[in-house]
Amino acid sequence: MPKYVLFDTETTGNQEEDRIIQLGAMIVDAKAPVEVYDELCFSDVEIKLEAMEVHNITPDMIIGKPEATQTKFYQKLQEYNNPSNYLIAHNINFDLGMIKKEGFESQYQILDTLRCAQHLFPELPYHRLQYLRYALDIYMDEEEEAAKHNITIKAHDAIGDVLVMKLFLSQLVAKCRTAYPDFNPMEKLVELTKTPVFIQTFKFGKYKGKETTQVAKEDPSYIMWMMKNMDMDENLKYTLEKLTSNTTNDYY
């Protein structure tokens, strides 16, 4: 049976020099008890004040703790590292980037619950985990789930976020079964993770709140300006390229 490794990191910051100081994880197997890991770890990189403001981990809390590679979870991460298992996180590129700094090279199938949320819940204005927690009523089930695994839920705490993510994954699977009934839901979620999201509505700029396809028809020069002048993430780049392609095809 495949292992589903859900994990989250808390770090000294979000810059290149920053490192992991907490690992939270739940490893799910249909035929075995859930494995829960909640481990602080030492780093000699100074914890930035902005990071402390978010996760409340202070330098004294990590003194004497093992380094990230010496934690029990990191050892399990390595043990299960093969393509039959799934590695799952919310905005996984960040967390995966952090554990790669510790020498980890993934062979897992990768599932990003953030990217999948953007695909499967496009009607929601935001897809942050804490927003989804309330928008989808996940918070109503989390205390019961936490009690099963002796977990204390706190916002922006690694293991608390993993628990919310586990409950949200169940909703993603259900949504996927409805939207793609002919596909294995986990395999489809992995595919959606690899697929950029087409942005339906602009969330910024002079056309904030307007449908992207309508703006492309009415003001194609604005789309071209964005492509030439803006620093774009993968989803925006994908969307603008699709819009310009469709606009060009409209002329033929």
Phi and psi restraints in degrees (value plus and minus 20) as a CYANA .aco file:
   2 PRO   PHI     -89.8   -49.8
   2 PRO   PSI     132.5   172.5
   3 LYS   PHI    -118.6   -78.6
   3 LYS   PSI     116.6   156.6
   4 TYR   PHI    -130.2   -90.2
   4 TYR   PSI      86.8   126.8
   5 VAL   PHI    -120.8   -80.8
   5 VAL   PSI      81.7   121.7
   6 LEU   PHI    -116.3   -76.3
   6 LEU   PSI     108.6   148.6
   7 PHE   PHI    -166.5  -126.5
   7 PHE   PSI     143.0   183.0
   8 ASP   PHI    -168.8  -128.8
   8 ASP   PSI     130.0   170.0
   9 THR   PHI    -140.2  -100.2
   9 THR   PSI     128.9   168.9
  10 GLU   PHI    -135.9   -95.9
  10 GLU   PSI     124.4   164.4
  11 THR   PHI    -156.0  -116.0
  11 THR   PSI     152.0   192.0
  12 THR   PHI     -92.9   -52.9
  12 THR   PSI     -32.1     7.9
  13 GLY   PHI     145.4   185.4
  13 GLY   PSI    -186.7  -146.7
  14 ASN   PHI    -143.1  -103.1
  14 ASN   PSI       5.5    45.5
  15 GLN   PHI    -123.1   -83.1
  15 GLN   PSI     153.2   193.2
  16 GLU   PHI     -78.1   -38.1
  16 GLU   PSI     -56.2   -16.2
  17 GLU   PHI     -97.8   -57.8
  17 GLU   PSI     -30.9     9.1
  18 ASP   PHI     -98.6   -58.6
  18 ASP   PSI     136.5   176.5
  19 ARG   PHI    -157.6  -117.6
  19 ARG   PSI     148.3   188.3
  20 ILE   PHI     -94.3   -54.3
  20 ILE   PSI     117.1   157.1
  21 ILE   PHI    -147.2  -107.2
  21 ILE   PSI     -23.9    16.1
  22 GLN   PHI    -172.1  -132.1
  22 GLN   PSI     118.6   158.6
  23 LEU   PHI    -143.4  -103.4
  23 LEU   PSI     107.4   147.4
  24 GLY   PHI    -142.8  -102.8
  24 GLY   PSI     119.4   159.4
  25 ALA   PHI    -176.8  -136.8
  25 ALA   PSI     132.2   172.2
  26 MET   PHI    -151.4  -111.4
  26 MET   PSI     106.8   146.8
  27 ILE   PHI    -130.0   -90.0
  27 ILE   PSI      97.2   137.2
  28 VAL   PHI    -129.4   -89.4
  28 VAL   PSI     113.3   153.3
  29 ASP   PHI    -160.0  -120.0
  29 ASP   PSI     109.2   149.2
  30 ALA   PHI     -78.7   -38.7
  30 ALA   PSI     -43.6    -3.6
  31 LYS   PHI    -133.5   -93.5
  31 LYS   PSI      -5.2    34.8
  32 ALA   PHI    -162.9  -122.9
  32 ALA   PSI     136.8   176.8
  33 PRO   PHI     -81.0   -41.0
  33 PRO   PSI     131.0   171.0
  34 VAL   PHI     -87.2   -47.2
  34 VAL   PSI     111.5   151.5
  35 GLU   PHI    -113.5   -73.5
  35 GLU   PSI     109.6   149.6
  36 VAL   PHI    -138.7   -98.7
  36 VAL   PSI     112.4   152.4
  37 TYR   PHI    -151.0  -111.0
  37 TYR   PSI     110.8   150.8
  38 ASP   PHI    -161.7  -121.7
  38 ASP   PSI      76.1   116.1
  39 GLU   PHI    -152.4  -112.4
  39 GLU   PSI     104.6   144.6
  40 LEU   PHI     -98.0   -58.0
  40 LEU   PSI     128.7   168.7
  41 CYS   PHI    -161.0  -121.0
  41 CYS   PSI     132.5   172.5
  42 PHE   PHI    -103.5   -63.5
  42 PHE   PSI     122.1   162.1
  43 SER   PHI    -162.6  -122.6
  43 SER   PSI     122.0   162.0
  44 ASP   PHI    -106.6   -66.6
  44 ASP   PSI     -17.2    22.8
  45 VAL   PHI     -98.8   -58.8
  45 VAL   PSI     112.1   152.1
  46 GLU   PHI     -84.0   -44.0
  46 GLU   PSI     115.2   155.2
  47 ILE   PHI     -96.3   -56.3
  47 ILE   PSI     103.3   143.3
  48 LYS   PHI     -90.7   -50.7
  48 LYS   PSI     126.6   166.6
  49 LEU   PHI     -80.0   -40.0
  49 LEU   PSI     -57.1   -17.1
  50 GLU   PHI     -83.5   -43.5
  50 GLU   PSI     -54.5   -14.5
  51 ALA   PHI     -91.1   -51.1
  51 ALA   PSI     -63.2   -23.2
  52 MET   PHI     -79.0   -39.0
  52 MET   PSI     -57.3   -17.3
  53 GLU   PHI     -79.4   -39.4
  53 GLU   PSI     -52.7   -12.7
  54 VAL   PHI    -103.6   -63.6
  54 VAL   PSI     -73.4   -33.4
  55 HIS   PHI    -123.7   -83.7
  55 HIS   PSI     -27.3    12.7
  56 ASN   PHI      43.6    83.6
  56 ASN   PSI       3.6    43.6
  57 ILE   PHI    -115.2   -75.2
  57 ILE   PSI     101.1   141.1
  58 THR   PHI    -126.3   -86.3
  58 THR   PSI     140.2   180.2
  59 PRO   PHI     -74.8   -34.8
  59 PRO   PSI     -57.7   -17.7
  60 ASP   PHI     -85.0   -45.0
  60 ASP   PSI     -43.3    -3.3
  61 MET   PHI     -94.5   -54.5
  61 MET   PSI     -39.6     0.4
  62 ILE   PHI    -126.8   -86.8
  62 ILE   PSI     -21.1    18.9
  63 ILE   PHI     -84.4   -44.4
  63 ILE   PSI     108.8   148.8
  64 GLY   PHI      63.4   103.4
  64 GLY   PSI     -22.6    17.4
  65 LYS   PHI    -101.1   -61.1
  65 LYS   PSI     136.3   176.3
  66 PRO   PHI     -88.8   -48.8
  66 PRO   PSI     135.2   175.2
  67 GLU   PHI     -88.0   -48.0
  67 GLU   PSI     142.2   182.2
  68 ALA   PHI     -73.8   -33.8
  68 ALA   PSI     -61.5   -21.5
  69 THR   PHI     -91.2   -51.2
  69 THR   PSI     -32.9     7.1
  70 GLN   PHI    -120.3   -80.3
  70 GLN   PSI     -18.2    21.8
  71 THR   PHI     -95.8   -55.8
  71 THR   PSI     138.4   178.4
  72 LYS   PHI     -83.9   -43.9
  72 LYS   PSI     -58.5   -18.5
  73 PHE   PHI     -85.7   -45.7
  73 PHE   PSI     -62.1   -22.1
  74 TYR   PHI     -79.9   -39.9
  74 TYR   PSI     -58.0   -18.0
  75 GLN   PHI     -84.3   -44.3
  75 GLN   PSI     -61.6   -21.6
  76 LYS   PHI     -86.8   -46.8
  76 LYS   PSI     -58.1   -18.1
  77 LEU   PHI     -77.3   -37.3
  77 LEU   PSI     -62.0   -22.0
  78 GLN   PHI     -90.7   -50.7
  78 GLN   PSI     -60.8   -20.8
  79 GLU   PHI     -81.1   -41.1
  79 GLU   PSI     -59.7   -19.7
  80 TYR   PHI    -114.8   -74.8
  80 TYR   PSI      -8.4    31.6
  81 ASN   PHI     -98.1   -58.1
  81 ASN   PSI      64.0   104.0
  82 ASN   PHI    -173.3  -133.3
  82 ASN   PSI     142.4   182.4
  83 PRO   PHI     -88.4   -48.4
  83 PRO   PSI     -27.0    13.0
  84 SER   PHI    -103.5   -63.5
  84 SER   PSI     -30.0    10.0
  85 ASN   PHI    -130.3   -90.3
  85 ASN   PSI     143.9   183.9
  86 TYR   PHI    -136.7   -96.7
  86 TYR   PSI     113.9   153.9
  87 LEU   PHI    -128.7   -88.7
  87 LEU   PSI     104.1   144.1
  88 ILE   PHI    -150.3  -110.3
  88 ILE   PSI     111.8   151.8
  89 ALA   PHI    -176.1  -136.1
  89 ALA   PSI     145.0   185.0
  90 HIS   PHI    -115.8   -75.8
  90 HIS   PSI      96.1   136.1
  91 ASN   PHI      43.8    83.8
  91 ASN   PSI      39.1    79.1
  92 ILE   PHI     -84.3   -44.3
  92 ILE   PSI     -44.9    -4.9
  93 ASN   PHI     -78.9   -38.9
  93 ASN   PSI     -56.0   -16.0
  94 PHE   PHI     -87.3   -47.3
  94 PHE   PSI     -72.2   -32.2
  95 ASP   PHI     -87.2   -47.2
  95 ASP   PSI     -58.2   -18.2
  96 LEU   PHI     -86.0   -46.0
  96 LEU   PSI     -58.8   -18.8
  97 GLY   PHI     -81.7   -41.7
  97 GLY   PSI     -56.8   -16.8
  98 MET   PHI     -87.9   -47.9
  98 MET   PSI     -63.8   -23.8
  99 ILE   PHI     -95.0   -55.0
  99 ILE   PSI     -42.2    -2.2
 100 LYS   PHI     -85.6   -45.6
 100 LYS   PSI     -50.8   -10.8
 101 LYS   PHI     -83.7   -43.7
 101 LYS   PSI     -39.7     0.3
 102 GLU   PHI    -113.1   -73.1
 102 GLU   PSI     -12.4    27.6
 103 GLY   PHI      75.8   115.8
 103 GLY   PSI     -14.0    26.0
 104 PHE   PHI    -102.4   -62.4
 104 PHE   PSI     113.7   153.7
 105 GLU   PHI    -143.4  -103.4
 105 GLU   PSI      96.1   136.1
 106 SER   PHI     -96.7   -56.7
 106 SER   PSI     116.5   156.5
 107 GLN   PHI    -135.7   -95.7
 107 GLN   PSI     -14.8    25.2
 108 TYR   PHI     -89.7   -49.7
 108 TYR   PSI     143.7   183.7
 109 GLN   PHI     -98.1   -58.1
 109 GLN   PSI     113.5   153.5
 110 ILE   PHI    -120.8   -80.8
 110 ILE   PSI     112.4   152.4
 111 LEU   PHI    -151.8  -111.8
 111 LEU   PSI      99.1   139.1
 112 ASP   PHI    -124.7   -84.7
 112 ASP   PSI      89.8   129.8
 113 THR   PHI     -86.9   -46.9
 113 THR   PSI     -44.9    -4.9
 114 LEU   PHI     -87.3   -47.3
 114 LEU   PSI     -72.3   -32.3
 115 ARG   PHI     -81.1   -41.1
 115 ARG   PSI     -60.5   -20.5
 116 CYS   PHI     -85.9   -45.9
 116 CYS   PSI     -56.7   -16.7
 117 ALA   PHI     -82.9   -42.9
 117 ALA   PSI     -60.4   -20.4
 118 GLN   PHI     -84.2   -44.2
 118 GLN   PSI     -55.2   -15.2
 119 HIS   PHI     -92.8   -52.8
 119 HIS   PSI     -65.7   -25.7
 120 LEU   PHI    -114.2   -74.2
 120 LEU   PSI     -36.9     3.1
 121 PHE   PHI    -146.6  -106.6
 121 PHE   PSI      37.2    77.2
 122 PRO   PHI     -85.8   -45.8
 122 PRO   PSI     -38.7     1.3
 123 GLU   PHI     -93.9   -53.9
 123 GLU   PSI     -37.3     2.7
 124 LEU   PHI     -99.6   -59.6
 124 LEU   PSI     117.6   157.6
 125 PRO   PHI     -92.2   -52.2
 125 PRO   PSI     -44.7    -4.7
 126 TYR   PHI    -156.4  -116.4
 126 TYR   PSI     136.4   176.4
 127 HIS   PHI    -151.5  -111.5
 127 HIS   PSI       0.6    40.6
 128 ARG   PHI     -82.9   -42.9
 128 ARG   PSI     128.6   168.6
 129 LEU   PHI     -80.7   -40.7
 129 LEU   PSI     -63.2   -23.2
 130 GLN   PHI     -88.0   -48.0
 130 GLN   PSI     -51.2   -11.2
 131 TYR   PHI     -87.0   -47.0
 131 TYR   PSI     -66.1   -26.1
 132 LEU   PHI     -82.1   -42.1
 132 LEU   PSI     -54.2   -14.2
 133 ARG   PHI     -73.8   -33.8
 133 ARG   PSI     -60.0   -20.0
 134 TYR   PHI    -114.6   -74.6
 134 TYR   PSI     -58.2   -18.2
 135 ALA   PHI     -82.5   -42.5
 135 ALA   PSI     -53.1   -13.1
 136 LEU   PHI    -127.4   -87.4
 136 LEU   PSI      -5.8    34.2
 137 ASP   PHI      40.8    80.8
 137 ASP   PSI       6.5    46.5
 138 ILE   PHI     -82.5   -42.5
 138 ILE   PSI     -55.4   -15.4
 139 TYR   PHI     -79.0   -39.0
 139 TYR   PSI     -42.4    -2.4
 140 MET   PHI     -92.6   -52.6
 140 MET   PSI     -40.1    -0.1
 141 ASP   PHI    -128.9   -88.9
 141 ASP   PSI     -27.7    12.3
 142 GLU   PHI     -93.3   -53.3
 142 GLU   PSI     -52.1   -12.1
 143 GLU   PHI     -85.5   -45.5
 143 GLU   PSI     -61.7   -21.7
 144 GLU   PHI     -83.8   -43.8
 144 GLU   PSI     -63.4   -23.4
 145 GLU   PHI     -85.9   -45.9
 145 GLU   PSI     -61.1   -21.1
 146 ALA   PHI     -83.0   -43.0
 146 ALA   PSI     -59.4   -19.4
 147 ALA   PHI     -83.2   -43.2
 147 ALA   PSI     -53.4   -13.4
 148 LYS   PHI     -82.0   -42.0
 148 LYS   PSI     -51.8   -11.8
 149 HIS   PHI    -135.5   -95.5
 149 HIS   PSI      -9.9    30.1
 150 ASN   PHI      36.6    76.6
 150 ASN   PSI      28.3    68.3
 151 ILE   PHI    -132.1   -92.1
 151 ILE   PSI     117.2   157.2
 152 THR   PHI    -117.9   -77.9
 152 THR   PSI     105.4   145.4
 153 ILE   PHI    -109.2   -69.2
 153 ILE   PSI     104.9   144.9
 154 LYS   PHI    -158.6  -118.6
 154 LYS   PSI     119.9   159.9
 155 ALA   PHI     -84.3   -44.3
 155 ALA   PSI     119.5   159.5
 156 HIS   PHI      42.1    82.1
 156 HIS   PSI       6.1    46.1
 157 ASP   PHI    -128.5   -88.5
 157 ASP   PSI     117.3   157.3
 158 ALA   PHI     -75.7   -35.7
 158 ALA   PSI     -71.7   -31.7
 159 ILE   PHI     -92.5   -52.5
 159 ILE   PSI     -53.7   -13.7
 160 GLY   PHI     -82.0   -42.0
 160 GLY   PSI     -62.0   -22.0
 161 ASP   PHI     -87.0   -47.0
 161 ASP   PSI     -56.0   -16.0
 162 VAL   PHI     -85.2   -45.2
 162 VAL   PSI     -59.9   -19.9
 163 LEU   PHI     -81.9   -41.9
 163 LEU   PSI     -64.7   -24.7
 164 VAL   PHI     -81.4   -41.4
 164 VAL   PSI     -61.8   -21.8
 165 MET   PHI     -83.2   -43.2
 165 MET   PSI     -58.8   -18.8
 166 LYS   PHI     -80.6   -40.6
 166 LYS   PSI     -65.7   -25.7
 167 LEU   PHI     -85.1   -45.1
 167 LEU   PSI     -58.9   -18.9
 168 PHE   PHI     -87.3   -47.3
 168 PHE   PSI     -56.0   -16.0
 169 LEU   PHI     -78.2   -38.2
 169 LEU   PSI     -58.2   -18.2
 170 SER   PHI     -80.8   -40.8
 170 SER   PSI     -58.0   -18.0
 171 GLN   PHI     -89.6   -49.6
 171 GLN   PSI     -57.6   -17.6
 172 LEU   PHI     -82.6   -42.6
 172 LEU   PSI     -63.1   -23.1
 173 VAL   PHI     -82.0   -42.0
 173 VAL   PSI     -64.9   -24.9
 174 ALA   PHI     -82.5   -42.5
 174 ALA   PSI     -63.7   -23.7
 175 LYS   PHI     -83.6   -43.6
 175 LYS   PSI     -59.1   -19.1
 176 CYS   PHI     -86.7   -46.7
 176 CYS   PSI     -59.1   -19.1
 177 ARG   PHI     -80.9   -40.9
 177 ARG   PSI     -56.8   -16.8
 178 THR   PHI     -94.4   -54.4
 178 THR   PSI     -65.3   -25.3
 179 ALA   PHI     -94.4   -54.4
 179 ALA   PSI     -53.1   -13.1
 180 TYR   PHI    -152.3  -112.3
 180 TYR   PSI      49.5    89.5
 181 PRO   PHI     -84.6   -44.6
 181 PRO   PSI     -38.7     1.3
 182 ASP   PHI    -112.2   -72.2
 182 ASP   PSI     -15.0    25.0
 183 PHE   PHI    -138.4   -98.4
 183 PHE   PSI     130.1   170.1
 184 ASN   PHI     -84.9   -44.9
 184 ASN   PSI     104.8   144.8
 185 PRO   PHI     -82.3   -42.3
 185 PRO   PSI     -59.3   -19.3
 186 MET   PHI     -88.2   -48.2
 186 MET   PSI     -60.7   -20.7
 187 GLU   PHI     -84.5   -44.5
 187 GLU   PSI     -57.8   -17.8
 188 LYS   PHI     -88.4   -48.4
 188 LYS   PSI     -58.1   -18.1
 189 LEU   PHI     -84.8   -44.8
 189 LEU   PSI     -56.6   -16.6
 190 VAL   PHI     -83.7   -43.7
 190 VAL   PSI     -61.5   -21.5
 191 GLU   PHI     -84.2   -44.2
 191 GLU   PSI     -63.2   -23.2
 192 LEU   PHI     -83.8   -43.8
 192 LEU   PSI     -53.5   -13.5
 193 THR   PHI     -79.1   -39.1
 193 THR   PSI     -55.2   -15.2
 194 LYS   PHI    -104.2   -64.2
 194 LYS   PSI     -28.9    11.1
 195 THR   PHI    -124.2   -84.2
 195 THR   PSI     100.7   140.7
 196 PRO   PHI     -78.1   -38.1
 196 PRO   PSI     136.1   176.1
 197 VAL   PHI    -116.2   -76.2
 197 VAL   PSI     111.5   151.5
 198 PHE   PHI    -100.5   -60.5
 198 PHE   PSI      99.6   139.6
 199 ILE   PHI     -99.0   -59.0
 199 ILE   PSI     100.4   140.4
 200 GLN   PHI     -99.2   -59.2
 200 GLN   PSI     -55.4   -15.4
 201 THR   PHI    -156.5  -116.5
 201 THR   PSI     115.9   155.9
 202 PHE   PHI     -88.2   -48.2
 202 PHE   PSI     116.1   156.1
 203 LYS   PHI    -128.2   -88.2
 203 LYS   PSI     -10.0    30.0
 204 PHE   PHI    -176.8  -136.8
 204 PHE   PSI     151.6   191.6
 205 GLY   PHI      58.6    98.6
 205 GLY   PSI    -193.3  -153.3
 206 LYS   PHI     -90.7   -50.7
 206 LYS   PSI     -35.7     4.3
 207 TYR   PHI    -128.8   -88.8
 207 TYR   PSI       5.9    45.9
 208 LYS   PHI     -75.6   -35.6
 208 LYS   PSI     109.3   149.3
 209 GLY   PHI      69.8   109.8
 209 GLY   PSI     -28.1    11.9
 210 LYS   PHI    -111.9   -71.9
 210 LYS   PSI     127.9   167.9
 211 GLU   PHI     -87.5   -47.5
 211 GLU   PSI     114.6   154.6
 212 THR   PHI     -82.1   -42.1
 212 THR   PSI     -58.8   -18.8
 213 THR   PHI     -86.0   -46.0
 213 THR   PSI     -55.9   -15.9
 214 GLN   PHI     -88.9   -48.9
 214 GLN   PSI     -61.9   -21.9
 215 VAL   PHI     -81.9   -41.9
 215 VAL   PSI     -60.5   -20.5
 216 ALA   PHI     -81.7   -41.7
 216 ALA   PSI     -54.7   -14.7
 217 LYS   PHI     -95.7   -55.7
 217 LYS   PSI     -60.7   -20.7
 218 GLU   PHI    -105.9   -65.9
 218 GLU   PSI     -49.7    -9.7
 219 ASP   PHI    -163.9  -123.9
 219 ASP   PSI      46.6    86.6
 220 PRO   PHI     -81.1   -41.1
 220 PRO   PSI     -46.2    -6.2
 221 SER   PHI     -85.3   -45.3
 221 SER   PSI     -50.0   -10.0
 222 TYR   PHI     -87.9   -47.9
 222 TYR   PSI     -58.9   -18.9
 223 ILE   PHI     -83.5   -43.5
 223 ILE   PSI     -63.4   -23.4
 224 MET   PHI     -84.5   -44.5
 224 MET   PSI     -58.7   -18.7
 225 TRP   PHI     -82.7   -42.7
 225 TRP   PSI     -63.4   -23.4
 226 MET   PHI     -79.7   -39.7
 226 MET   PSI     -63.4   -23.4
 227 MET   PHI     -84.1   -44.1
 227 MET   PSI     -53.0   -13.0
 228 LYS   PHI    -104.8   -64.8
 228 LYS   PSI     -46.0    -6.0
 229 ASN   PHI    -137.8   -97.8
 229 ASN   PSI     -32.6     7.4
 230 MET   PHI    -123.2   -83.2
 230 MET   PSI     126.9   166.9
 231 ASP   PHI    -104.1   -64.1
 231 ASP   PSI      90.0   130.0
 232 MET   PHI    -128.3   -88.3
 232 MET   PSI     121.6   161.6
 233 ASP   PHI    -101.6   -61.6
 233 ASP   PSI     157.4   197.4
 234 GLU   PHI     -81.3   -41.3
 234 GLU   PSI     -60.6   -20.6
 235 ASN   PHI     -87.7   -47.7
 235 ASN   PSI     -63.2   -23.2
 236 LEU   PHI     -86.4   -46.4
 236 LEU   PSI     -62.0   -22.0
 237 LYS   PHI     -80.1   -40.1
 237 LYS   PSI     -66.1   -26.1
 238 TYR   PHI     -79.7   -39.7
 238 TYR   PSI     -64.9   -24.9
 239 THR   PHI     -83.4   -43.4
 239 THR   PSI     -67.4   -27.4
 240 LEU   PHI     -86.0   -46.0
 240 LEU   PSI     -57.6   -17.6
 241 GLU   PHI     -84.9   -44.9
 241 GLU   PSI     -59.4   -19.4
 242 LYS   PHI     -84.9   -44.9
 242 LYS   PSI     -62.2   -22.2
 243 LEU   PHI     -84.6   -44.6
 243 LEU   PSI     -63.6   -23.6
 244 THR   PHI     -88.2   -48.2
 244 THR   PSI     -55.4   -15.4
 245 SER   PHI     -84.7   -44.7
 245 SER   PSI     -65.6   -25.6
 246 ASN   PHI     -86.7   -46.7
 246 ASN   PSI     -58.3   -18.3
 247 THR   PHI     -84.4   -44.4
 247 THR   PSI     -62.5   -22.5
 248 THR   PHI     -82.6   -42.6
 248 THR   PSI     -62.2   -22.2
 249 ASN   PHI     -85.7   -45.7
 249 ASN   PSI     -45.9    -5.9
 250 ASP   PHI     -84.8   -44.8
 250 ASP   PSI     -39.9     0.1
 251 TYR   PHI    -105.1   -65.1
 251 TYR   PSI     -25.3    14.7
